[in-house]
């Protein structure tokens, strides 16, 4: 069973611990099994790659790329500009109306993420 994280791809987060504390960026990729995320522009590492004669795009050399950081070291940012604030993530069940293939409708519940600071759906 895969672990679920409090953040998703596309979320804006701020690093709250480690060498890159205070940096803000968007999540590019999530690794739920390892409990890690890759944040755009954070934890940049240099990779030395050899040239690949079969691939015209790969000339080799030193490539800078983002490395994963632990999900517990990031916190979700809600709002933008001066209104941006860090928040914890909560979950709430809401009732939704679904439609069956035959056209009939029924009500069901689904889980949505909410910002603990504002109480609004993320």
Secondary structure, DSSP 8 states (H G I E B T S, - for coil): -----S--TT-EEEE-SSTTTT-EEEEEEEETTTTEEEETTSSEEEEEE---TT-TT---EEEEEE--EEGGGEEEEES-GGG-EEE-EEEEEEEEEEE-TTS-EEEEEEEEEEETTT--B-
